[in-house]
């Protein structure tokens, strides 16, 4: 089992890298977040894209 530690503050760099390493297509930020949600990396795209 692979454990991925996620740091939201560095998300802009980590998410495209993670998707690329999985062989996924890297696209716009919202598309990357939607794909990460479908893959189970994040719980909600809306929560991650919301400003604090």
Gaussian input, Z-matrix of N, CA and C with variables (Angstrom, degrees):
# hf/3-21g

backbone

0 1
 N
 C     1     B1
 C     2     B2     1     A1
 N     3     B3     2     A2     1     D1
 C     4     B4     3     A3     2     D2
 C     5     B5     4     A4     3     D3
 N     6     B6     5     A5     4     D4
 C     7     B7     6     A6     5     D5
 C     8     B8     7     A7     6     D6
 N     9     B9     8     A8     7     D7
 C    10    B10     9     A9     8     D8
 C    11    B11    10    A10     9     D9
 N    12    B12    11    A11    10    D10
 C    13    B13    12    A12    11    D11
 C    14    B14    13    A13    12    D12
 N    15    B15    14    A14    13    D13
 C    16    B16    15    A15    14    D14
 C    17    B17    16    A16    15    D15
 N    18    B18    17    A17    16    D16
 C    19    B19    18    A18    17    D17
 C    20    B20    19    A19    18    D18
 N    21    B21    20    A20    19    D19
 C    22    B22    21    A21    20    D20
 C    23    B23    22    A22    21    D21
 N    24    B24    23    A23    22    D22
 C    25    B25    24    A24    23    D23
 C    26    B26    25    A25    24    D24
 N    27    B27    26    A26    25    D25
 C    28    B28    27    A27    26    D26
 C    29    B29    28    A28    27    D27
 N    30    B30    29    A29    28    D28
 C    31    B31    30    A30    29    D29
 C    32    B32    31    A31    30    D30
 N    33    B33    32    A32    31    D31
 C    34    B34    33    A33    32    D32
 C    35    B35    34    A34    33    D33
 N    36    B36    35    A35    34    D34
 C    37    B37    36    A36    35    D35
 C    38    B38    37    A37    36    D36
 N    39    B39    38    A38    37    D37
 C    40    B40    39    A39    38    D38
 C    41    B41    40    A40    39    D39
 N    42    B42    41    A41    40    D40
 C    43    B43    42    A42    41    D41
 C    44    B44    43    A43    42    D42
 N    45    B45    44    A44    43    D43
 C    46    B46    45    A45    44    D44
 C    47    B47    46    A46    45    D45
 N    48    B48    47    A47    46    D46
 C    49    B49    48    A48    47    D47
 C    50    B50    49    A49    48    D48
 N    51    B51    50    A50    49    D49
 C    52    B52    51    A51    50    D50
 C    53    B53    52    A52    51    D51
 N    54    B54    53    A53    52    D52
 C    55    B55    54    A54    53    D53
 C    56    B56    55    A55    54    D54
 N    57    B57    56    A56    55    D55
 C    58    B58    57    A57    56    D56
 C    59    B59    58    A58    57    D57
 N    60    B60    59    A59    58    D58
 C    61    B61    60    A60    59    D59
 C    62    B62    61    A61    60    D60
 N    63    B63    62    A62    61    D61
 C    64    B64    63    A63    62    D62
 C    65    B65    64    A64    63    D63
 N    66    B66    65    A65    64    D64
 C    67    B67    66    A66    65    D65
 C    68    B68    67    A67    66    D66
 N    69    B69    68    A68    67    D67
 C    70    B70    69    A69    68    D68
 C    71    B71    70    A70    69    D69
 N    72    B72    71    A71    70    D70
 C    73    B73    72    A72    71    D71
 C    74    B74    73    A73    72    D72
 N    75    B75    74    A74    73    D73
 C    76    B76    75    A75    74    D74
 C    77    B77    76    A76    75    D75
 N    78    B78    77    A77    76    D76
 C    79    B79    78    A78    77    D77
 C    80    B80    79    A79    78    D78
 N    81    B81    80    A80    79    D79
 C    82    B82    81    A81    80    D80
 C    83    B83    82    A82    81    D81
 N    84    B84    83    A83    82    D82
 C    85    B85    84    A84    83    D83
 C    86    B86    85    A85    84    D84
 N    87    B87    86    A86    85    D85
 C    88    B88    87    A87    86    D86
 C    89    B89    88    A88    87    D87
 N    90    B90    89    A89    88    D88
 C    91    B91    90    A90    89    D89
 C    92    B92    91    A91    90    D90
 N    93    B93    92    A92    91    D91
 C    94    B94    93    A93    92    D92
 C    95    B95    94    A94    93    D93
 N    96    B96    95    A95    94    D94
 C    97    B97    96    A96    95    D95
 C    98    B98    97    A97    96    D96
 N    99    B99    98    A98    97    D97
 C   100   B100    99    A99    98    D98
 C   101   B101   100   A100    99    D99
 N   102   B102   101   A101   100   D100
 C   103   B103   102   A102   101   D101
 C   104   B104   103   A103   102   D102
 N   105   B105   104   A104   103   D103
 C   106   B106   105   A105   104   D104
 C   107   B107   106   A106   105   D105
 N   108   B108   107   A107   106   D106
 C   109   B109   108   A108   107   D107
 C   110   B110   109   A109   108   D108
 N   111   B111   110   A110   109   D109
 C   112   B112   111   A111   110   D110
 C   113   B113   112   A112   111   D111
 N   114   B114   113   A113   112   D112
 C   115   B115   114   A114   113   D113
 C   116   B116   115   A115   114   D114
 N   117   B117   116   A116   115   D115
 C   118   B118   117   A117   116   D116
 C   119   B119   118   A118   117   D117
 N   120   B120   119   A119   118   D118
 C   121   B121   120   A120   119   D119
 C   122   B122   121   A121   120   D120
 N   123   B123   122   A122   121   D121
 C   124   B124   123   A123   122   D122
 C   125   B125   124   A124   123   D123
 N   126   B126   125   A125   124   D124
 C   127   B127   126   A126   125   D125
 C   128   B128   127   A127   126   D126
 N   129   B129   128   A128   127   D127
 C   130   B130   129   A129   128   D128
 C   131   B131   130   A130   129   D129
 N   132   B132   131   A131   130   D130
 C   133   B133   132   A132   131   D131
 C   134   B134   133   A133   132   D132
 N   135   B135   134   A134   133   D133
 C   136   B136   135   A135   134   D134
 C   137   B137   136   A136   135   D135
 N   138   B138   137   A137   136   D136
 C   139   B139   138   A138   137   D137
 C   140   B140   139   A139   138   D138
 N   141   B141   140   A140   139   D139
 C   142   B142   141   A141   140   D140
 C   143   B143   142   A142   141   D141
 N   144   B144   143   A143   142   D142
 C   145   B145   144   A144   143   D143
 C   146   B146   145   A145   144   D144
 N   147   B147   146   A146   145   D145
 C   148   B148   147   A147   146   D146
 C   149   B149   148   A148   147   D147
 N   150   B150   149   A149   148   D148
 C   151   B151   150   A150   149   D149
 C   152   B152   151   A151   150   D150
 N   153   B153   152   A152   151   D151
 C   154   B154   153   A153   152   D152
 C   155   B155   154   A154   153   D153

   B1=1.4484
   B2=1.5226
   B3=1.3361
   B4=1.4524
   B5=1.5152
   B6=1.3102
   B7=1.4583
   B8=1.5164
   B9=1.3145
   B10=1.4594
   B11=1.5170
   B12=1.3173
   B13=1.4523
   B14=1.5162
   B15=1.3153
   B16=1.4545
   B17=1.5116
   B18=1.3079
   B19=1.4596
   B20=1.5206
   B21=1.3263
   B22=1.4602
   B23=1.5241
   B24=1.3221
   B25=1.4584
   B26=1.5335
   B27=1.3214
   B28=1.4641
   B29=1.5200
   B30=1.3256
   B31=1.4545
   B32=1.5205
   B33=1.3198
   B34=1.4530
   B35=1.5197
   B36=1.3208
   B37=1.4650
   B38=1.5260
   B39=1.3165
   B40=1.4527
   B41=1.5217
   B42=1.3168
   B43=1.4502
   B44=1.5290
   B45=1.3295
   B46=1.4725
   B47=1.5329
   B48=1.3193
   B49=1.4632
   B50=1.5217
   B51=1.3213
   B52=1.4607
   B53=1.5242
   B54=1.3209
   B55=1.4659
   B56=1.5237
   B57=1.3146
   B58=1.4583
   B59=1.5235
   B60=1.3288
   B61=1.4661
   B62=1.5250
   B63=1.3275
   B64=1.4639
   B65=1.5207
   B66=1.3429
   B67=1.4595
   B68=1.5198
   B69=1.3250
   B70=1.4587
   B71=1.5249
   B72=1.3407
   B73=1.4569
   B74=1.5259
   B75=1.3255
   B76=1.4658
   B77=1.5217
   B78=1.3255
   B79=1.4560
   B80=1.5229
   B81=1.3217
   B82=1.4670
   B83=1.5260
   B84=1.3163
   B85=1.4665
   B86=1.5216
   B87=1.3235
   B88=1.4677
   B89=1.5273
   B90=1.3282
   B91=1.4713
   B92=1.5253
   B93=1.3372
   B94=1.4676
   B95=1.5232
   B96=1.3289
   B97=1.4587
   B98=1.5315
   B99=1.3186
   B100=1.4698
   B101=1.5262
   B102=1.3186
   B103=1.4654
   B104=1.5299
   B105=1.3367
   B106=1.4679
   B107=1.5265
   B108=1.3234
   B109=1.4704
   B110=1.5248
   B111=1.3214
   B112=1.4691
   B113=1.5234
   B114=1.3382
   B115=1.4605
   B116=1.5331
   B117=1.3308
   B118=1.4553
   B119=1.5166
   B120=1.3416
   B121=1.4643
   B122=1.5273
   B123=1.3229
   B124=1.4626
   B125=1.5243
   B126=1.3354
   B127=1.4572
   B128=1.5166
   B129=1.3205
   B130=1.4602
   B131=1.5232
   B132=1.3161
   B133=1.4645
   B134=1.5176
   B135=1.3222
   B136=1.4681
   B137=1.5320
   B138=1.3229
   B139=1.4611
   B140=1.5294
   B141=1.3222
   B142=1.4639
   B143=1.5226
   B144=1.3377
   B145=1.4637
   B146=1.5233
   B147=1.3346
   B148=1.4685
   B149=1.5293
   B150=1.2921
   B151=1.4708
   B152=1.5189
   B153=1.3507
   B154=1.4652
   B155=1.5118
   A1=108.83
   A2=116.09
   A3=121.88
   A4=109.43
   A5=116.60
   A6=121.97
   A7=107.65
   A8=115.99
   A9=120.91
   A10=108.08
   A11=116.56
   A12=120.98
   A13=107.52
   A14=115.89
   A15=120.46
   A16=110.84
   A17=116.82
   A18=123.04
   A19=107.28
   A20=116.73
   A21=120.80
   A22=112.48
   A23=118.60
   A24=120.58
   A25=112.21
   A26=117.52
   A27=121.05
   A28=110.90
   A29=117.06
   A30=122.95
   A31=113.27
   A32=118.32
   A33=120.90
   A34=112.30
   A35=117.95
   A36=120.97
   A37=111.89
   A38=117.50
   A39=120.68
   A40=113.45
   A41=117.83
   A42=120.19
   A43=112.71
   A44=120.28
   A45=118.63
   A46=112.33
   A47=117.44
   A48=120.50
   A49=110.43
   A50=116.94
   A51=121.45
   A52=110.90
   A53=117.08
   A54=120.44
   A55=110.76
   A56=116.21
   A57=120.86
   A58=111.65
   A59=116.62
   A60=120.18
   A61=112.03
   A62=116.62
   A63=121.03
   A64=111.93
   A65=117.13
   A66=120.26
   A67=113.11
   A68=116.06
   A69=121.24
   A70=109.84
   A71=115.57
   A72=121.11
   A73=109.15
   A74=117.39
   A75=122.46
   A76=107.16
   A77=115.70
   A78=120.80
   A79=109.93
   A80=116.88
   A81=120.77
   A82=109.99
   A83=116.33
   A84=120.94
   A85=111.78
   A86=118.02
   A87=120.13
   A88=110.91
   A89=117.41
   A90=120.15
   A91=111.07
   A92=116.64
   A93=120.20
   A94=110.85
   A95=117.11
   A96=120.66
   A97=111.27
   A98=116.84
   A99=119.87
   A100=110.96
   A101=116.90
   A102=120.91
   A103=110.67
   A104=116.55
   A105=120.57
   A106=111.00
   A107=116.96
   A108=120.17
   A109=110.47
   A110=117.49
   A111=120.87
   A112=111.78
   A113=116.54
   A114=120.67
   A115=112.71
   A116=116.96
   A117=121.09
   A118=114.72
   A119=117.65
   A120=120.62
   A121=111.72
   A122=116.52
   A123=121.59
   A124=108.07
   A125=116.13
   A126=120.14
   A127=113.04
   A128=117.16
   A129=120.70
   A130=110.72
   A131=115.97
   A132=120.75
   A133=110.04
   A134=116.90
   A135=120.60
   A136=111.00
   A137=117.11
   A138=120.34
   A139=111.45
   A140=116.67
   A141=120.49
   A142=111.80
   A143=116.20
   A144=119.37
   A145=112.65
   A146=117.41
   A147=121.12
   A148=109.76
   A149=115.02
   A150=119.52
   A151=108.73
   A152=116.36
   A153=120.20
   A154=113.37
   D1=136.73
   D2=178.42
   D3=-99.96
   D4=131.99
   D5=177.03
   D6=-107.80
   D7=126.99
   D8=179.73
   D9=-111.39
   D10=119.23
   D11=175.55
   D12=-89.64
   D13=129.32
   D14=-173.09
   D15=-114.42
   D16=130.74
   D17=178.39
   D18=-115.97
   D19=104.33
   D20=-175.90
   D21=-57.34
   D22=-34.03
   D23=-177.54
   D24=-66.62
   D25=-22.67
   D26=178.82
   D27=-107.76
   D28=17.01
   D29=-175.23
   D30=-56.10
   D31=-38.14
   D32=-175.30
   D33=-60.80
   D34=-26.67
   D35=178.77
   D36=-97.03
   D37=-34.30
   D38=-173.18
   D39=-76.90
   D40=-39.89
   D41=-174.64
   D42=-63.00
   D43=-50.33
   D44=177.26
   D45=-59.92
   D46=-37.44
   D47=178.64
   D48=-64.22
   D49=-46.24
   D50=179.61
   D51=-60.68
   D52=-45.47
   D53=179.15
   D54=-63.08
   D55=-43.44
   D56=179.75
   D57=-61.76
   D58=-42.79
   D59=179.13
   D60=-63.70
   D61=-27.83
   D62=177.32
   D63=-84.24
   D64=-3.25
   D65=-179.16
   D66=83.15
   D67=14.67
   D68=179.07
   D69=-85.03
   D70=155.82
   D71=176.59
   D72=-74.05
   D73=130.13
   D74=176.57
   D75=-94.25
   D76=132.00
   D77=-174.25
   D78=-138.07
   D79=-146.81
   D80=178.58
   D81=-68.75
   D82=163.66
   D83=-177.43
   D84=-56.71
   D85=-45.96
   D86=-178.32
   D87=-66.20
   D88=-39.42
   D89=177.24
   D90=-64.85
   D91=-40.83
   D92=177.61
   D93=-62.36
   D94=-41.75
   D95=178.89
   D96=-66.12
   D97=-41.86
   D98=177.51
   D99=-61.07
   D100=-42.83
   D101=178.90
   D102=-65.10
   D103=-42.03
   D104=178.24
   D105=-62.26
   D106=-36.59
   D107=176.94
   D108=-66.22
   D109=-45.18
   D110=178.62
   D111=-61.43
   D112=-34.60
   D113=179.90
   D114=-81.71
   D115=-8.00
   D116=177.65
   D117=87.32
   D118=13.37
   D119=178.97
   D120=-76.01
   D121=-32.02
   D122=177.39
   D123=-130.83
   D124=156.04
   D125=-177.83
   D126=-79.03
   D127=-39.68
   D128=-174.70
   D129=-150.29
   D130=123.85
   D131=175.63
   D132=-61.81
   D133=-41.29
   D134=-178.49
   D135=-60.07
   D136=-43.26
   D137=179.60
   D138=-64.03
   D139=-39.67
   D140=-176.98
   D141=-73.40
   D142=-31.64
   D143=-178.10
   D144=-85.49
   D145=-16.35
   D146=-179.38
   D147=-67.89
   D148=141.12
   D149=177.97
   D150=-82.40
   D151=142.74
   D152=-178.90
   D153=-67.77

